[in-house]
Amino acid sequence: MNAFFWFLLIVFSPWRIFIYIIPFLARIFLRRLAKRFQNYAEKDNQNTPKPEGTVNVDYAGDPQKKSSDIGDYVDFEEIKDK
């Protein structure tokens, strides 16, 4: 009887975990993730009144950073058609 009990426990425990516990944890994780995205969207969409004519630059590239792997320079000549 003891071996049969352990057999049932081993067989049905993973099933219970996959059916009940994992979806519960996934729901909690997705709610937290949705709340985080909602907070980010609300923060991003705040309408702060700005004076007319102001310019806001969110990102400006590093002007001093130059790459030598930009590409090859090809010298060409224009040919006039007759």
N, C-alpha and C positions, 0 to 999 in steps of 0.2 A: 504494500500500500504506500509506503514511504517513497519508493522509486517511482511509482505512478504519479504521485503528487509533484515530485521534482520534474518529471517529464512534462507534465502539463504547465508547470511554472516556466520552464525553459522555452516551451513552444509558444505560449500565449503572451509572455512578457514583451518580446519585441513587437508583436502585433499591437498590443495596447500602447506601446510607446509611439509607434508610427501612426496609429489611428487617433489618439487623443492628445498626447503631450506635444508632439512636433507641430501640429497645426496651431495649438494654443501658443506655443513660443513664437511661431511665425507671425501670428496675429499681433502679438505684443511688439515684435520687431518692426512690422510694417506700420503700426500706429505711430511708433516713435519716429520712424523715418518720414512719414507723412507730416507729422507735426514739425519736424525739422525743416522740411521743404516749404511748408506753409509759412513758418517764421522767416525763412530766407526771402520768400516772395514778398511778404508784407514789408520787410525791411527795404527791399530793392524798389518797391513801388511807392514809397513814401513821397507824396507830392509836397515838397518844400518850395514855397514861393521864392523865385529868384528874380532879381532885377533884370529888366529887359536888356539884352546885349551882352550878358555874361556868357562866358565859354567855359565848359567843364570838360577836361581831358581826363578820362579814366586811366589810360595807359599810353605812355609815350615810350617808344623803343629807346634803347641805349644808343645815342648817336655816335659814341666813340668806338663801339664794338663793330669791327669790320671783319668780314670773313674772306679768306683767300680762296675759298671753294665756291665762289659765285658762279663761275663758268668760264668758258674760253672766249677770247675776243676774236672775232672774225672780221678781217679787213675786206671790204668789198668796194667795187667801183660801179657807178651807175653807167649803164649802156643806153645810149639814145637809139630809139627805133627810127628807121628811115621812113 
